[in-house]
Amino acid sequence: MMMAGSWLNGGLILIAGIALIIFILAKLIPRTNHDKDMVVLLGIFLLVGIGLVGMGGYIGMGSWVSAMSCW
């Protein structure tokens, strides 16, 4: 049961990252004026979303790989 927690944590982090990226692309980019400060902030938030997706995938797949090594 310890591995299920890692899958759950990784999955939730992955979903949060995907939701953040979709929110930025669908809602924030079309509705904002594109001055330099806003472009930098949107870029930073987009990098955070990509980082969350990567971290969630790493945590989720890391527990899957460790579960397969027991076989």
C-alpha positions as CSV (number, residue, x, y, z in Angstrom):
1,M,0.0,0.0,0.0
2,M,2.9,2.4,0.3
3,M,3.3,2.5,-3.5
4,A,-0.3,3.6,-4.0
5,G,0.5,6.8,-2.1
6,S,3.3,7.6,-4.4
7,W,1.1,7.0,-7.5
8,L,-1.6,9.1,-5.9
9,N,0.8,12.0,-5.1
10,G,2.4,11.8,-8.5
11,G,-0.9,11.7,-10.2
12,L,-2.3,14.7,-8.3
13,I,0.8,16.7,-9.0
14,L,0.7,15.8,-12.7
15,I,-3.0,16.8,-12.9
16,A,-2.3,20.1,-11.1
17,G,0.4,20.9,-13.6
18,I,-1.8,20.0,-16.6
19,A,-4.6,22.1,-15.2
20,L,-2.3,25.1,-14.7
21,I,-1.0,24.8,-18.2
22,I,-4.5,24.6,-19.7
23,F,-5.6,27.5,-17.5
24,I,-2.7,29.6,-18.7
25,L,-3.2,28.8,-22.4
26,A,-7.0,29.0,-22.5
27,K,-7.8,31.8,-20.1
28,L,-4.8,34.0,-19.3
29,I,-2.9,34.4,-22.5
30,P,-5.9,35.5,-24.7
31,R,-7.3,38.0,-22.1
32,T,-4.1,39.9,-21.1
33,N,-2.3,42.7,-22.7
34,H,1.1,41.5,-23.8
35,D,3.5,44.0,-22.2
36,K,6.9,42.8,-21.2
37,D,6.1,42.2,-17.5
38,M,3.0,40.1,-18.3
39,V,4.9,38.0,-20.8
40,V,7.6,37.3,-18.2
41,L,5.1,36.3,-15.6
42,L,3.2,34.1,-18.0
43,G,6.5,32.5,-19.0
44,I,7.4,31.9,-15.3
45,F,3.9,30.3,-14.6
46,L,4.2,28.2,-17.7
47,L,7.6,26.9,-16.6
48,V,6.1,26.1,-13.1
49,G,3.3,24.1,-14.8
50,I,5.8,22.2,-16.9
51,G,7.9,21.6,-13.8
52,L,4.8,20.2,-12.0
53,V,4.1,17.9,-14.9
54,G,7.7,16.7,-14.9
55,M,7.8,16.2,-11.1
56,G,4.4,14.4,-11.1
57,G,5.5,12.1,-13.8
58,Y,8.8,11.4,-12.1
59,I,7.2,10.6,-8.7
60,G,4.5,8.5,-10.3
61,M,6.8,6.6,-12.7
62,G,9.4,6.3,-10.0
63,S,7.1,4.3,-7.8
64,W,6.0,2.2,-10.8
65,V,9.6,1.3,-11.6
66,S,10.4,0.4,-8.1
67,A,7.3,-1.8,-8.0
68,M,8.5,-3.6,-11.1
69,S,11.9,-4.2,-9.8
70,C,10.4,-6.4,-7.0
71,W,9.4,-8.9,-9.6
